[in-house]
Every structure is written in structure tokens, then in C-alpha cells.
Amino acid sequence: MYERRRIKRRHLIYYLQVFDNDTDTLIGHLVDITSEGIMLISEDPIPMNKTYNLKMMLPSRMGGRESWIFEAESRWSQKDINPDFYDIGFLLREVDRHSLRVIEDLIQGFGFQD
């Protein structure tokens, strides 16, 4: 499985949809996010160690942005506590300033506060 993370996972109050941007296929729903990676819950397993061009649909309250397009590499997958689903971990690739802003806005606006 993926090595120990250095940044605390942030769970969101919405399970935002995440699509393969090349095929427009729903990959899964966002469970948690950090500046280094995301975890999705999905009905289907996906190949590991593959880089995906992903598109996340953003909440309407995010200042006019409808989606966020980014690259991420699938790093691990395991059955969810509900055996009908899979938990899938992705490492974000080349996180630019725009991507960091989206991540910060998601955590600030829609994250569970500790």
C-alpha cells in the first residue's frame, strides 16, 4: 500500500464526482483530499500505477468554477468497508498554483473541521 502520508487527509461534506477527462467516464466520488493526493470511492476497480487526466465537478458555491482538470496517478486500491465499492488512492501530479487554490478552497469551504 501507499507509504505513510505526511499531510493530514481532509474529508469533505460532499462526495464530488470525478471523471476520466479523456473518456468522460465517471471514475468515482471524492472522499478526501490533500495537496498531495485524493481518495475516491468507486463501484469499479481501476488499473494501478497509471496516470489519469481527471476532471472533478466542483460545488456551485466555488466562485464560478464548474470543474477542475488535473493529472493524478493511481497508487492503491482496496475494497471499501461496503464490499460493493472500492477505495482508490491517487497521487496528484504537478500541482500548480491554480490546483493548490482549488484544494484550499475545497478544504476551507467544504471540509469537516477538526
C-alpha positions in Angstrom: 0.0 0.0 0.0 1.0 3.6 -0.3 3.7 4.9 2.1 2.7 6.9 5.1 1.3 10.3 4.2 2.9 13.5 5.5 -0.2 15.6 5.2 -3.4 15.0 7.1 -6.4 13.9 5.0 -9.3 16.3 4.8 -12.7 14.8 4.4 -15.3 16.8 2.6 -19.1 17.2 3.2 -19.7 16.5 -0.5 -18.8 13.4 -2.5 -17.8 15.3 -5.6 -17.9 13.4 -9.0 -14.5 12.7 -10.6 -14.4 11.7 -14.3 -11.7 10.4 -16.6 -11.5 13.6 -18.7 -10.3 11.7 -21.8 -13.3 9.3 -21.9 -15.9 11.3 -19.9 -16.4 8.2 -17.8 -17.2 8.5 -14.1 -14.3 7.1 -12.1 -15.8 7.7 -8.6 -16.6 10.2 -5.9 -14.1 12.2 -3.8 -13.8 11.0 -0.2 -10.8 13.0 1.0 -8.1 15.4 -0.3 -4.7 16.8 0.5 -2.3 18.9 -1.5 -0.6 15.6 -2.5 -3.4 13.3 -3.3 -7.0 12.3 -3.3 -9.1 9.2 -2.3 -12.1 8.2 -4.3 -14.8 5.6 -3.7 -15.8 3.7 -6.8 -18.1 0.9 -7.9 -15.3 -0.5 -10.1 -11.5 -1.2 -9.6 -9.1 0.6 -11.9 -5.5 -0.2 -13.0 -2.8 0.8 -10.6 0.2 3.0 -11.4 -1.5 4.6 -14.3 -1.6 8.4 -14.9 -5.1 9.7 -15.5 -6.3 13.1 -16.8 -9.2 13.7 -14.3 -12.0 16.2 -14.1 -13.7 16.9 -10.8 -17.1 18.6 -10.8 -17.0 21.5 -8.2 -19.8 22.7 -6.0 -21.7 25.7 -7.5 -20.6 27.8 -4.5 -16.9 27.8 -5.6 -16.8 31.2 -7.2 -17.9 30.3 -10.7 -15.6 27.4 -11.3 -17.5 24.4 -12.7 -14.7 21.9 -12.7 -11.1 21.2 -12.0 -8.9 19.3 -14.5 -5.8 17.7 -13.2 -3.4 14.7 -13.6 -3.2 12.0 -11.0 -1.6 8.6 -10.7 -3.5 5.7 -9.3 -1.4 4.3 -6.4 -3.5 1.9 -4.4 -6.9 0.3 -4.4 -8.8 -1.8 -1.8 -12.3 -3.0 -1.1 -14.3 -0.5 0.9 -16.0 -1.4 4.2 -19.0 -1.8 1.9 -17.9 -4.7 -0.4 -19.8 -3.2 -3.3 -17.3 -0.4 -3.6 -13.5 0.2 -3.9 -11.4 2.9 -2.2 -8.8 4.2 -4.6 -5.8 6.4 -3.8 -4.3 8.9 -6.3 -1.1 10.9 -6.2 -1.5 14.3 -7.7 0.9 15.1 -10.5 2.5 18.6 -11.0 0.3 20.6 -8.5 0.3 24.2 -9.8 -0.9 27.3 -8.1 -4.4 27.0 -9.6 -4.7 23.4 -8.3 -3.5 24.4 -4.8 -6.1 27.1 -4.7 -8.9 24.7 -5.7 -7.7 22.3 -3.0 -7.5 25.0 -0.3 -11.0 26.3 -1.3 -12.5 22.8 -1.1 -10.9 22.2 2.3 -11.9 25.6 3.7 -15.4 25.7 2.3 -16.5 22.1 2.3 -14.2 20.2 4.7 -15.1 18.8 8.1 -13.5 21.0 10.7 -11.5 19.2 13.5 
